[in-house]
């Protein structure tokens, strides 16, 4: 069977922030056919709290919501995360909101009400952007390159394969490069609910540091880790 570009979404976590319960549940149900995990929030404040814990790869958000608007939500997330894929879903077409939405640099903007075909086409464009991102080669230190798609580290004369947990952790730290990633975020994203211990994390960190260079990954005492590039 021919592989669909949407298959790339099977490993992703998406969050939908929408104060209209019916729309939120409909979008969530549709996403459930393509994404691994679906998270729901009834307003921007709840979405931000969930984001800080779960670090989803994709955000679908309305513009006007109680407690924290969708645009304020995006701005807070973008302060430290330029890797999340954002889709604005809104019925609003006021020129000031549109201008502000464009400045927030969403990947997609879809107007309510939208058809199932429109939604699928939006997901396909997001999937293609994720695929393009995964083809990147990221320079780390001392001539080491991270090949995202293959979870490999390369130098001029050596290729090193990362374990699944090492690759997931490195991707997470790179997504928030130069910013702290908390122990809780690491547990949620890397271990995904599996049994977790400080010793297990230290073991993965130690192994990853040996491969990328100890100076690249910094420990913030009793808080988490960050990668400095």
C-alpha positions as CSV (number, residue, x, y, z in Angstrom):
1,X,0.0,0.0,0.0
2,X,1.3,3.4,-0.9
3,X,2.6,5.4,2.1
4,X,0.6,8.6,2.8
5,X,2.4,11.8,3.8
6,X,-0.1,11.8,6.7
7,X,1.7,8.7,8.1
8,X,4.4,11.0,9.5
9,X,1.8,12.3,12.0
10,X,1.5,8.9,13.6
11,X,4.3,9.7,16.1
12,X,3.1,13.3,17.0
13,X,1.2,14.8,19.8
14,X,-1.4,17.5,19.0
15,X,-3.3,19.9,21.2
16,X,-6.5,21.7,20.3
17,X,-7.4,24.9,22.2
18,X,-11.0,25.8,21.5
19,X,-13.7,27.1,23.9
20,X,-16.5,25.7,21.7
21,X,-16.9,22.2,23.0
22,X,-18.5,20.8,19.9
23,X,-15.8,22.2,17.6
24,X,-13.1,21.1,20.0
25,X,-14.4,17.5,20.2
26,X,-14.9,17.3,16.4
27,X,-11.4,18.5,15.7
28,X,-10.0,16.2,18.4
29,X,-11.9,13.2,16.9
30,X,-10.6,14.0,13.4
31,X,-7.0,14.3,14.6
32,X,-7.4,11.0,16.4
33,X,-7.2,9.2,13.0
34,X,-3.8,10.6,12.3
35,X,-1.9,11.7,15.4
36,X,-0.6,9.5,18.2
37,X,-1.8,11.6,21.1
38,X,-4.6,14.3,21.2
39,X,-4.8,16.8,24.0
40,X,-7.7,19.2,24.6
41,X,-8.0,22.6,26.2
42,X,-11.1,24.8,26.7
43,X,-9.1,28.1,26.8
44,X,-5.6,29.5,26.2
45,X,-4.6,29.3,29.9
46,X,-5.4,25.6,30.1
47,X,-3.6,25.0,26.8
48,X,-0.5,26.8,28.0
49,X,-0.4,24.6,31.1
50,X,-0.8,21.5,29.1
51,X,1.8,22.6,26.6
52,X,4.4,23.3,29.3
53,X,3.9,19.7,30.6
54,X,3.5,17.7,27.4
55,X,5.4,19.7,24.7
56,X,3.1,18.8,21.8
57,X,4.5,19.1,18.3
58,X,1.3,20.6,16.8
59,X,-1.1,23.3,18.2
60,X,-4.5,24.0,16.8
61,X,-6.0,27.1,18.4
62,X,-8.9,29.4,18.1
63,X,-8.2,33.2,18.3
64,X,-10.8,34.4,20.8
65,X,-11.0,32.4,24.0
66,X,-11.5,33.2,27.7
67,X,-8.6,33.7,30.2
68,X,-5.9,33.7,27.5
69,X,-6.5,34.4,23.8
70,X,-5.2,32.1,21.1
71,X,-2.8,34.9,19.9
72,X,-1.5,35.5,23.4
73,X,-1.0,31.7,23.7
74,X,1.0,31.6,20.5
75,X,3.2,34.5,21.6
76,X,4.0,32.9,24.9
77,X,4.9,29.6,23.3
78,X,6.9,31.3,20.5
79,X,9.1,33.0,23.1
80,X,11.1,29.8,23.5
81,X,9.7,27.3,21.0
82,X,10.0,28.1,17.3
83,X,9.7,24.4,16.4
84,X,6.0,23.8,17.2
85,X,3.6,23.7,14.2
86,X,0.7,26.1,14.7
87,X,-2.7,26.1,13.0
88,X,-5.1,28.9,13.7
89,X,-8.7,27.9,13.4
90,X,-11.1,30.9,13.6
91,X,-14.3,32.4,12.4
92,X,-12.9,35.9,12.8
93,X,-11.8,38.0,9.9
94,X,-11.2,41.4,11.6
95,X,-8.2,43.0,9.9
96,X,-6.4,43.7,13.2
97,X,-6.7,40.1,14.3
98,X,-5.5,38.9,10.9
99,X,-2.5,41.2,11.0
100,X,-1.6,40.0,14.5
101,X,-2.1,36.4,13.5
102,X,0.3,36.8,10.6
103,X,2.9,38.3,12.9
104,X,2.7,35.2,15.1
105,X,3.8,33.2,12.1
106,X,1.4,30.2,12.2
107,X,2.0,27.5,9.7
108,X,-1.6,27.4,8.6
109,X,-4.8,29.5,9.0
110,X,-8.2,27.8,8.5
111,X,-11.5,29.6,8.7
112,X,-14.5,28.1,10.4
113,X,-16.7,26.5,9.3
114,X,-14.4,24.3,7.3
115,X,-15.0,21.0,5.4
116,X,-13.3,17.7,6.1
117,X,-11.4,18.0,2.9
118,X,-10.1,21.4,3.9
119,X,-9.0,20.0,7.2
120,X,-7.2,17.0,5.6
121,X,-5.5,19.3,3.2
122,X,-4.3,21.4,6.1
123,X,-2.9,18.3,7.8
124,X,-1.1,17.3,4.6
125,X,0.6,20.6,4.5
126,X,1.7,20.3,8.1
127,X,2.9,16.8,7.5
128,X,5.0,17.9,4.6
129,X,6.6,20.7,6.7
130,X,7.4,18.1,9.4
131,X,8.9,15.8,6.8
132,X,11.0,18.7,5.5
133,X,12.2,19.6,9.0
134,X,13.2,16.0,9.7
135,X,15.5,16.1,6.7
136,X,17.6,18.7,8.4
137,X,21.2,18.4,9.4
138,X,22.0,20.3,12.6
139,X,25.5,21.3,13.6
140,X,26.2,20.7,17.2
141,X,29.9,21.0,18.3
142,X,33.4,19.9,17.4
143,X,32.3,19.1,13.9
144,X,29.4,16.8,15.0
145,X,26.2,16.9,12.9
146,X,22.8,15.5,13.9
147,X,20.9,13.9,11.1
148,X,17.4,14.2,12.3
149,X,15.7,11.7,10.0
150,X,18.1,8.9,10.7
151,X,18.8,9.7,14.4
152,X,22.5,9.7,13.6
153,X,25.4,11.8,14.6
154,X,28.1,12.3,12.0
155,X,31.7,13.5,11.9
156,X,34.1,13.5,9.1
157,X,35.1,9.9,9.8
158,X,32.4,8.4,12.0
159,X,28.6,7.8,12.1
160,X,27.0,7.1,15.5
161,X,23.4,5.8,15.8
162,X,21.4,7.2,18.7
163,X,19.0,5.1,20.7
164,X,15.3,6.0,20.5
165,X,15.4,7.8,23.9
166,X,18.6,9.6,23.1
167,X,17.2,10.8,19.8
168,X,13.9,11.9,21.3
169,X,15.8,13.7,24.1
170,X,18.1,15.4,21.7
171,X,15.3,16.6,19.5
172,X,13.5,18.0,22.6
173,X,16.5,19.9,23.8
174,X,17.2,21.3,20.3
175,X,13.6,22.4,20.0
176,X,14.1,24.5,23.1
177,X,17.8,25.3,22.5
178,X,19.3,27.7,25.0
179,X,16.2,27.3,27.2
180,X,15.6,25.1,30.1
181,X,13.7,21.8,29.6
182,X,12.3,20.6,32.9
183,X,12.5,17.0,34.2
184,X,8.8,16.8,33.9
185,X,8.8,17.7,30.2
186,X,11.6,15.1,29.6
187,X,9.6,12.4,31.4
188,X,6.4,13.3,29.5
189,X,8.1,13.4,26.0
190,X,10.9,10.9,26.2
191,X,9.4,8.3,28.6
192,X,5.8,8.9,27.6
193,X,4.3,7.5,30.8
194,X,6.7,4.6,31.1
195,X,8.4,3.8,34.4
196,X,10.9,6.6,35.0
197,X,13.7,7.2,37.5
198,X,16.4,9.8,38.0
199,X,19.0,7.1,37.4
200,X,17.4,6.2,34.1
201,X,17.5,9.8,33.0
202,X,21.1,10.3,34.1
203,X,22.1,7.1,32.2
204,X,20.5,8.5,28.9
205,X,22.1,12.0,29.5
206,X,25.5,10.4,30.2
207,X,25.4,8.3,27.0
208,X,24.2,11.3,24.9
209,X,26.8,13.6,26.3
210,X,29.6,11.2,25.3
211,X,28.3,11.3,21.8
212,X,27.5,15.0,21.3
213,X,30.1,16.5,23.6
214,X,29.7,17.1,27.3
215,X,29.8,20.9,27.0
216,X,26.8,21.0,24.8
217,X,24.2,19.7,27.3
218,X,24.0,21.7,30.6
219,X,22.4,20.5,33.8
220,X,20.4,23.1,35.7
221,X,20.5,21.8,39.3
222,X,17.3,20.2,40.5
223,X,15.4,21.7,37.5
224,X,16.3,20.1,34.2
225,X,18.7,20.4,31.2
226,X,19.3,22.7,28.3
227,X,21.4,22.6,25.2
228,X,23.6,25.5,24.2
229,X,24.4,26.2,20.6
